């Protein structure tokens, strides 16, 4: 996601190329964004911290990462790297950015670098929550109030392992946090090269919208296909 709040442009977990390892992107890769104020990295997995994608960005762009990940980014050439633990807050162009808990695996394969995954709440008056990858966790309701929640509803395959939310669990998260608007993310983009796309690839955001309507009808769900944008 590319977020713009009060003129501050933040890029989250960028994958800017046709594939990652054995995963293929459905559709063309996005253009490399210009004029970034920072990159937010939620965790170490290769489909969220993609070194070749980061090398497409200017090295002077600040990067916010989970505690323990800075040395990997500095090896890539980024000089301004800030580590955050859940609860830590920093500012980017006057916009507060707070790291949140995330319930997800902390290990980067194959060499086993570890850093506790995080999410981010960005902004003061109209806060936006970017979940990264996470399952439901106690205290999600404490993230209120939120103007928008960007919630993962699927993955890059038909099944999800621990530390993820499917459409039903993401809808429960929305009901806990009660954002004004929820946008389903982490779907319809990457899939294994050997796996054909099917209902598992396209249905999750629609299932999410239907379940949010039942669990938290006051939350507006906006569906964005990869490449689309939303003005609020």
C-alpha positions as CSV (number, residue, x, y, z in Angstrom):
1,X,0.0,0.0,0.0
2,X,1.0,3.6,-0.7
3,X,-0.4,5.9,1.9
4,X,-0.6,9.7,1.7
5,X,-1.6,11.6,4.8
6,X,-1.1,15.3,5.1
7,X,1.3,15.3,2.2
8,X,3.5,12.5,3.8
9,X,3.8,9.5,1.5
10,X,4.5,6.1,3.1
11,X,5.1,2.8,1.3
12,X,4.3,-0.4,3.1
13,X,6.0,-3.8,2.5
14,X,6.8,-3.1,-1.1
15,X,7.0,-5.8,-3.8
16,X,7.8,-3.9,-7.0
17,X,8.7,-6.7,-9.4
18,X,7.0,-9.6,-11.2
19,X,7.6,-12.2,-8.6
20,X,9.3,-13.2,-5.3
21,X,11.1,-16.6,-5.2
22,X,8.6,-19.1,-6.4
23,X,5.7,-16.7,-6.3
24,X,4.4,-15.0,-9.5
25,X,2.6,-11.7,-9.6
26,X,-0.8,-11.6,-11.2
27,X,-0.7,-8.6,-13.5
28,X,2.1,-6.1,-14.2
29,X,4.3,-4.9,-11.3
30,X,3.5,-1.4,-10.0
31,X,5.5,1.6,-10.9
32,X,8.2,2.5,-8.5
33,X,6.7,5.4,-6.5
34,X,8.4,8.7,-6.5
35,X,8.8,11.2,-3.6
36,X,8.6,8.9,-0.6
37,X,8.9,10.1,3.0
38,X,9.5,6.6,4.4
39,X,9.1,2.8,3.9
40,X,7.3,0.8,6.6
41,X,8.3,-2.9,6.9
42,X,6.1,-5.1,9.0
43,X,8.2,-8.3,9.2
44,X,11.0,-10.3,7.7
45,X,9.2,-12.7,5.3
46,X,10.4,-12.4,1.7
47,X,6.9,-11.4,0.4
48,X,7.0,-8.4,2.7
49,X,10.7,-7.5,3.0
50,X,11.9,-8.0,-0.6
51,X,15.4,-6.8,-1.0
52,X,15.4,-6.5,-4.8
53,X,12.3,-4.2,-4.5
54,X,13.9,-2.1,-1.9
55,X,17.0,-1.6,-4.1
56,X,14.7,0.1,-6.6
57,X,14.1,2.9,-4.1
58,X,16.4,5.8,-3.2
59,X,18.8,4.8,-0.4
60,X,18.2,8.1,1.5
61,X,14.5,7.2,2.2
62,X,14.0,6.4,5.9
63,X,12.9,2.8,6.7
64,X,11.0,1.7,9.8
65,X,11.5,-1.9,10.7
66,X,10.9,-4.4,13.5
67,X,13.5,-4.5,16.2
68,X,16.4,-6.7,15.0
69,X,16.0,-6.0,11.3
70,X,18.0,-2.9,10.9
71,X,21.3,-4.6,10.0
72,X,19.7,-6.3,7.0
73,X,18.5,-2.9,5.7
74,X,21.8,-1.2,6.3
75,X,23.5,-4.0,4.4
76,X,21.2,-3.0,1.5
77,X,22.5,0.5,1.6
78,X,19.8,2.4,3.6
79,X,21.4,4.7,6.1
80,X,18.4,5.9,8.0
81,X,16.8,2.8,9.5
82,X,14.8,3.0,12.7
83,X,13.8,-0.1,14.7
84,X,10.4,-0.2,16.5
85,X,8.9,-2.5,19.1
86,X,5.1,-2.7,19.7
87,X,4.1,0.5,21.4
88,X,7.0,2.6,20.1
89,X,6.1,5.9,18.3
90,X,8.1,8.0,16.0
91,X,7.2,10.9,13.6
92,X,7.6,11.3,9.9
93,X,7.0,14.8,8.5
94,X,5.0,15.6,11.7
95,X,2.8,12.5,11.2
96,X,2.9,10.1,14.2
97,X,3.6,6.4,13.4
98,X,3.1,3.8,16.2
99,X,4.1,0.2,16.0
100,X,1.5,-2.3,17.1
101,X,1.6,-6.0,18.1
102,X,1.3,-8.6,15.3
103,X,0.8,-12.3,15.8
104,X,3.0,-13.8,13.1
105,X,6.2,-15.8,12.6
106,X,9.3,-13.8,13.3
107,X,11.9,-15.8,11.3
108,X,13.4,-15.0,7.9
109,X,14.5,-18.1,6.0
110,X,16.9,-19.6,5.1
111,X,19.4,-18.2,7.7
112,X,17.1,-17.6,10.6
113,X,17.3,-13.8,11.2
114,X,14.6,-13.0,13.7
115,X,12.6,-9.9,14.5
116,X,9.2,-9.6,16.2
117,X,6.6,-8.7,13.5
118,X,4.7,-5.4,13.9
119,X,1.8,-3.5,12.4
120,X,1.5,0.3,12.2
121,X,-1.0,3.0,13.2
122,X,-0.3,6.1,11.1
123,X,-1.7,9.6,11.6
124,X,-3.2,11.5,14.5
125,X,-6.6,13.0,13.6
126,X,-7.5,10.3,11.0
127,X,-5.4,7.2,12.0
128,X,-4.9,4.4,9.6
129,X,-4.0,0.9,10.7
130,X,-1.8,-1.3,8.5
131,X,-1.8,-4.8,9.9
132,X,1.1,-6.4,7.9
133,X,0.5,-10.1,8.5
134,X,-1.2,-11.1,11.7
135,X,-3.8,-13.3,13.3
136,X,-6.3,-11.9,15.8
137,X,-4.7,-10.9,19.0
138,X,-5.9,-9.7,22.4
139,X,-6.1,-6.0,22.6
140,X,-7.0,-5.3,19.0
141,X,-9.9,-3.2,20.3
142,X,-7.4,-1.0,22.0
143,X,-6.3,0.3,18.6
144,X,-9.5,2.4,18.5
145,X,-10.3,5.0,17.3
146,X,-9.4,4.3,13.7
147,X,-10.4,6.1,10.5
148,X,-9.3,3.1,8.3
149,X,-8.0,-0.4,8.8
150,X,-6.0,-2.2,6.1
151,X,-6.6,-5.9,6.9
152,X,-5.1,-9.0,5.3
153,X,-7.9,-11.4,4.3
154,X,-5.9,-14.2,2.4
155,X,-2.4,-15.2,1.4
156,X,-0.5,-16.4,-1.6
157,X,-2.0,-19.9,-1.6
158,X,-5.4,-21.6,-1.0
159,X,-4.5,-22.4,2.6
160,X,-3.2,-20.2,5.4
161,X,-0.8,-21.2,8.2
162,X,-0.7,-19.9,11.7
163,X,-0.4,-16.1,12.1
164,X,-2.7,-15.1,9.3
165,X,-6.3,-14.0,9.0
166,X,-8.8,-15.3,6.5
167,X,-11.9,-13.3,5.5
168,X,-13.9,-14.5,8.5
169,X,-11.1,-13.7,11.1
170,X,-10.4,-10.3,9.4
171,X,-14.1,-9.5,9.7
172,X,-13.9,-10.3,13.4
173,X,-10.9,-8.0,13.7
174,X,-12.9,-5.2,12.0
175,X,-15.7,-5.8,14.5
176,X,-13.2,-5.5,17.4
177,X,-11.6,-2.3,16.1
178,X,-14.7,-0.6,14.5
179,X,-12.8,1.6,12.0
180,X,-14.8,4.0,9.9
181,X,-13.6,2.2,6.8
182,X,-12.0,-1.2,6.2
183,X,-10.0,-2.2,3.1
184,X,-9.1,-5.9,2.6
185,X,-5.5,-6.4,1.5
186,X,-3.1,-9.3,0.9
187,X,-5.1,-11.0,-1.8
188,X,-5.2,-11.3,-5.6
189,X,-1.5,-10.5,-6.1
190,X,0.9,-13.4,-5.7
191,X,0.5,-17.1,-6.3
192,X,2.8,-20.1,-6.6
193,X,4.0,-20.6,-10.2
194,X,2.6,-24.1,-10.3
195,X,-0.8,-23.2,-8.8
196,X,-3.7,-22.0,-10.9
197,X,-5.8,-19.2,-9.6
198,X,-9.3,-20.0,-8.5
199,X,-11.9,-18.9,-6.0
200,X,-9.3,-18.8,-3.2
201,X,-7.6,-16.0,-5.2
202,X,-10.6,-13.7,-5.9
203,X,-13.3,-14.5,-3.3
204,X,-11.7,-13.4,0.0
205,X,-12.4,-9.7,-0.2
206,X,-16.0,-10.3,-1.1
207,X,-16.4,-12.8,1.7
208,X,-14.8,-10.2,4.0
209,X,-17.3,-7.5,3.0
210,X,-20.3,-9.8,3.5
211,X,-19.1,-10.9,6.9
212,X,-18.3,-7.3,8.0
213,X,-21.8,-6.3,7.0
214,X,-23.2,-9.0,9.3
215,X,-20.8,-8.4,12.3
216,X,-20.2,-4.6,12.1
217,X,-22.6,-3.0,9.7
218,X,-21.4,0.5,10.7
219,X,-18.0,-0.3,9.2
220,X,-17.8,0.7,5.5
221,X,-15.9,-1.8,3.4
222,X,-14.1,-0.5,0.3
223,X,-12.8,-3.1,-2.2
224,X,-9.7,-2.1,-4.1
225,X,-8.2,-4.4,-6.8
226,X,-4.4,-4.2,-7.1
227,X,-3.4,-0.9,-8.7
228,X,-6.6,1.0,-7.6
229,X,-6.5,3.9,-5.3
230,X,-9.0,5.5,-2.8
231,X,-9.4,9.1,-1.8
232,X,-10.9,9.9,1.6
